[in-house]
Amino acid sequence: MAESYGNKRNRKYVITNRHHFEVEVFNTVLDMQLQELGSRFSEVSTSLIESMSDLNPCNSFAKFDISKIVKFSEMYPNDFNKEERGVLTGDLSTFYHTLKEDDKFANLTGLSDLARVMVETGKNETFPLVHRTLKLVLVLPVATATVERCFF
């Protein structure tokens, strides 16, 4: 990889194969992929996915962010009215502190595990708005993909 790229006599600056690969090829391909992803997913879709990931129980709820989860609920006014969003903020705070102390929620690997354990422990009845948010997060990718398939 340390050899020079191309013909030394025809170049003003000698670059190595490694430099050519890392700078010219890799960065170009990476830029193309980022542009494609940017055109495929709108800013709203990206913020929606980020908000959905904040309920993920991996690493002991490391990404848990109440403000982003409430922002997610604001995107669905038919599912959450203004009063419910206000209650959801308090419920999420209590929910988070309750789960941090419960060993049953310690080693969950995904949102489906969180929903399953919530039902098994009865937390779905204690925190109905959190459970409704979680159900919406779980159903949304399937519902979106189904609608997109109808148009292709």
C-alpha positions in Angstrom: 0.0 0.0 0.0 3.0 2.3 0.4 3.9 2.2 -3.3 3.1 5.3 -5.3 -0.1 5.4 -7.2 0.1 5.8 -11.0 3.1 7.0 -12.9 5.6 9.1 -10.9 6.9 11.0 -14.0 3.4 12.3 -15.0 2.5 13.6 -11.5 3.4 16.8 -9.8 2.7 15.3 -6.4 3.3 11.6 -5.7 0.5 9.9 -3.8 0.5 6.4 -2.4 -2.0 3.7 -3.1 -3.2 4.0 0.5 -3.9 7.7 0.1 -5.7 7.1 -3.2 -7.9 4.5 -1.6 -8.6 6.3 1.7 -9.1 9.8 0.3 -10.2 9.6 -3.2 -12.1 6.3 -3.4 -13.4 5.7 0.2 -14.5 9.3 0.9 -16.1 9.5 -2.5 -18.1 6.3 -2.0 -19.0 7.4 1.6 -20.2 10.8 0.3 -22.4 9.0 -2.3 -23.9 6.8 0.3 -24.7 9.7 2.6 -26.3 11.6 -0.2 -28.4 8.6 -1.1 -29.5 8.1 2.5 -30.3 11.8 2.8 -32.5 11.7 -0.2 -34.2 8.5 0.9 -35.0 9.6 4.5 -36.5 13.0 5.2 -35.6 15.0 8.2 -39.0 14.1 9.8 -38.3 10.4 9.2 -34.8 10.7 10.8 -36.1 12.5 13.9 -38.9 9.9 14.1 -36.4 7.1 14.1 -34.2 8.8 16.7 -37.1 9.4 19.0 -38.2 5.8 18.6 -34.7 4.6 19.6 -34.8 6.5 22.9 -37.1 3.8 24.4 -34.5 1.1 23.6 -33.6 -0.8 26.8 -30.1 -1.8 25.6 -27.2 -0.8 27.9 -29.6 -0.2 30.8 -31.6 2.4 28.9 -28.5 4.4 28.0 -30.3 6.5 25.3 -33.5 7.1 27.4 -34.5 10.7 26.8 -37.8 11.9 28.0 -38.0 15.0 25.9 -37.5 13.1 22.7 -40.1 10.5 23.6 -42.6 13.2 24.4 -41.7 14.9 21.0 -42.4 11.5 19.4 -45.9 11.5 21.0 -46.5 15.0 19.7 -46.1 13.7 16.2 -49.2 11.6 16.7 -51.9 14.0 18.0 -54.7 11.4 17.3 -53.1 9.0 19.7 -52.0 11.4 22.4 -53.9 14.6 23.4 -52.3 17.5 25.1 -53.2 16.3 28.6 -51.9 12.9 28.0 -48.6 14.3 26.7 -48.3 16.2 30.0 -49.0 13.1 32.0 -46.6 11.1 29.8 -43.7 13.3 30.9 -44.2 12.4 34.5 -44.9 8.8 33.7 -41.7 8.4 31.8 -39.7 9.8 34.6 -41.3 7.5 37.1 -41.1 4.6 34.7 -37.4 5.1 34.1 -36.5 5.2 37.8 -38.7 2.2 38.5 -37.0 0.1 35.8 -33.5 1.0 36.9 -34.3 -0.6 40.2 -36.0 -3.7 38.8 -33.7 -6.6 37.9 -36.2 -8.0 35.4 -35.5 -5.1 33.2 -31.7 -5.3 33.5 -30.7 -7.3 30.5 -33.2 -6.6 27.8 -32.0 -6.6 24.2 -34.8 -4.7 22.4 -38.1 -3.0 22.3 -40.0 -6.2 22.0 -38.4 -7.6 25.1 -39.3 -4.4 26.9 -43.0 -4.8 25.9 -43.0 -8.5 26.8 -41.5 -7.9 30.3 -43.8 -4.9 30.9 -46.9 -7.1 30.3 -45.4 -10.0 32.4 -44.8 -7.7 35.4 -48.0 -5.6 35.0 -46.1 -2.4 34.3 -48.3 -2.0 31.2 -51.3 -1.3 33.6 -49.2 0.9 35.9 -47.8 3.0 33.0 -50.5 2.8 30.3 -49.3 5.8 28.3 -45.7 4.5 28.2 -47.1 1.2 27.1 -49.2 2.9 24.4 -46.1 4.7 23.2 -44.1 1.5 23.1 -46.8 -0.2 21.1 -46.8 2.6 18.6 -43.0 2.4 18.3 -43.3 -1.3 17.7 -46.1 -1.1 15.1 -44.8 1.9 13.2 -42.0 0.3 11.1 -44.3 -2.5 9.9 -47.2 -0.1 9.1 -44.9 2.2 7.2 -43.3 -0.6 5.2 -46.7 -2.0 4.3 -47.9 1.3 3.0 -44.7 1.8 1.0 -45.1 -1.6 -0.6 -48.6 -0.6 -1.8 -47.1 2.1 -4.0 -44.4 -0.1 -5.7 
